[in-house]
Each structure stands twice: as C-alpha cells, then as structure tokens.
C-alpha cells in the first residue's frame, strides 16, 4: 500500500508536466469570465494552497470558512483561531498581500459558529499628473467580513450557511468624483459528509464529500454611472478518501471541481467582437438569473461549458498527527484563464499549535502572480476535543 501512495504523489507531478507539454502556441478566441473582488477566490490558507487550492471536502480545520463552513460541525477542537499571510506579486513588489484571520467555536456536538476577516492590500500607489508634482499617496484595499453557522442534520452530514460583507476601495480619488468604497453582501450555502471509519482488508478508511455555493449576492458598483460587476459566485464540489494505514500513518486524497456561476461574455449583436454595446446587454443580466444562465450560455455549446470548470487533485500525508506533507495540482482551460500550477506544502503540530507553509510552481505559459510565494499560516486550537474518529 505504501508503494501505491508514493506512485500517487509522483503521478501528480507527471500530470502537471504533461499539461504544460500539451499547450500549443495557437491563438485562441478567449472568453474569460471576469468578476469583481477576485481576491475572494485566492486560497488564503497554506494547507489548502499546498494541495492545489482544495478545501471543499478536506477534513475540518480553522480555515474551513472560505471553503466549506459546514465542516466546522466536525471540528476536533472546541475552538480555534487561525491567521495567515500571503504575499502577492512578491517577485515584483513587497507591499501587496492577503491577510486572513479566522475564529470558530463548536458550540456542542451538533453545531458550530465561525467568523473571519480577509484583507487584501494593493500597497502604496503614487498619483501625479506631472513628473515633478508632489505625489498623492493612496492605499487601495479590499476586505470581507463574514460569519457562519453549521448544523449536523445527522451523525454524518452537516449543512452550513454564511453571510458576508464585502468592501472594495479601489477607486482613485479625483477632483470631481467621490472615491468612497463600493460594498455589497453575499451568502454561502454548503454541505459536508464524513463517513465513519471503515475497515478494509489492509487498511481502514473514511470517505468525505462536500459542496459549497459561495458568494451569492448583488453586483458591485463603484458609482451611479459606473459598470456593475458580478461577484465571483462559485460552485465547488469535492470528494475524498482517507487511507488510515496504521496508528501512525494516514494519507488523504481529494478531488475538487469548481465553476463560476457567472454568465459567459457574449457577442450579442453578432458583429464578431465583444464591444461596449455587448457589455451593456451583459450588464442587464441579473445576478440571480445569471447563476442559472451560466450553465448553458457558452457560445460554443457544451464543449465550452466544460472548459469553464476547473479541477484540482490533492494529497496529504500525516505522521502521528504531528507532521504533514502535501502536494496538489490545479488545472484551468487555456481559453478560460490558463491557471495551471503544482503546489507543495508542509504542516507541523505541537500541542495546540499548528504551523503550515506552502509553495506554488506555475506550469502554464501564463505565469501565476503567486509564483515563488511562500504562504504561512498559524493555528491555535484550544478547549475540549471531540471524538470524531
């Protein structure tokens, strides 16, 4: 069995190399879906980042708020606090970053509450009209604040809901216009299943599955005459299995697919280009109707709809619940953004403290802004522990 897991981890690396080799240099008519506040989809914690941005169906941890809040009902510790720091475009600048603070409290054996704050800073920007003018220093930023509640409907299944406030202060001040931040709200609906430990011939195992419909809410608009931008409403589906080899060794494998529930840009007037007139008609699509429309509006039909799904495969090895190794691969169609990367990570647990780190290797011709970035996370677990296994 241990040889099987070694081959699985090697296979993840080979998949990433093959995906890179299959990319060609042909020009593709891309219809990339863009949204407001894309920072919401950045993996804020190094555990998920180390497994290829996977988190919908992995085991519960302090950072479940971003991926699947229903998992908190299966948390081992009664309470936990997690903090993470992710540099962004670190090879170009040193003041753009994503910070995340999360707290959860498992109220009892059936329910839990949680809250988190995510802050994305774009650093200092100098505004000036001439080279010798005294610059105006601005610090654009975006943030979200959310709370969630999860409830176990049965011994093995839980539902979770989250409410989220989002603020985006990216508009530069001018002499005639207001530069106040744009804001909106959104909700998540999630579910999580975790089986009991099952005895197989050579090992014990546990199945996991989950879904999360996240960031469902009104469009973001910076001023009365400006463009309305869809939130990154997303459908995440995941499944996984834990191979419990013995009292000391455990390996978890997870597969996840995601799709933005946002309409595909269209050439509505049929002139061969997506121009301002098409943008106006695109803006008229409501955020709620756009969710359902997103499943069947790709101009090239079902084949293009499939390209709007991303998939990721991740693996996590734990030794004595003390030390963890992680790896994962994330894939997105070249026509829909071309995000492709391999990630690795590690975790260390000492009493009630967890330290996690991860690193990303881009495997696409489109280089990731997180290339060469070391993500860091710290978790404090405290209170009584629940017997879930």
Secondary structure as GFF3:
##gff-version 3
##sequence-region A 1 389
A	DSSP	alpha_helix	2	21	.	.	.	ID=ss1
A	DSSP	three_ten_helix	38	41	.	.	.	ID=ss2
A	DSSP	alpha_helix	46	50	.	.	.	ID=ss3
A	DSSP	alpha_helix	64	67	.	.	.	ID=ss4
A	DSSP	three_ten_helix	69	74	.	.	.	ID=ss5
A	DSSP	beta_strand	77	87	.	.	.	ID=ss6
A	DSSP	beta_strand	97	105	.	.	.	ID=ss7
A	DSSP	beta_strand	111	121	.	.	.	ID=ss8
A	DSSP	beta_strand	125	127	.	.	.	ID=ss9
A	DSSP	beta_strand	136	138	.	.	.	ID=ss10
A	DSSP	beta_strand	141	152	.	.	.	ID=ss11
A	DSSP	beta_strand	157	169	.	.	.	ID=ss12
A	DSSP	beta_strand	182	194	.	.	.	ID=ss13
A	DSSP	beta_strand	198	199	.	.	.	ID=ss14
A	DSSP	beta_strand	204	216	.	.	.	ID=ss15
A	DSSP	beta_strand	220	221	.	.	.	ID=ss16
A	DSSP	beta_strand	228	229	.	.	.	ID=ss17
A	DSSP	beta_strand	234	244	.	.	.	ID=ss18
A	DSSP	beta_strand	249	260	.	.	.	ID=ss19
A	DSSP	alpha_helix	276	283	.	.	.	ID=ss20
A	DSSP	alpha_helix	287	293	.	.	.	ID=ss21
A	DSSP	alpha_helix	302	307	.	.	.	ID=ss22
A	DSSP	beta_strand	309	319	.	.	.	ID=ss23
A	DSSP	beta_strand	323	331	.	.	.	ID=ss24
A	DSSP	three_ten_helix	334	336	.	.	.	ID=ss25
A	DSSP	beta_strand	340	350	.	.	.	ID=ss26
A	DSSP	beta_strand	353	362	.	.	.	ID=ss27
A	DSSP	beta_strand	374	385	.	.	.	ID=ss28
###
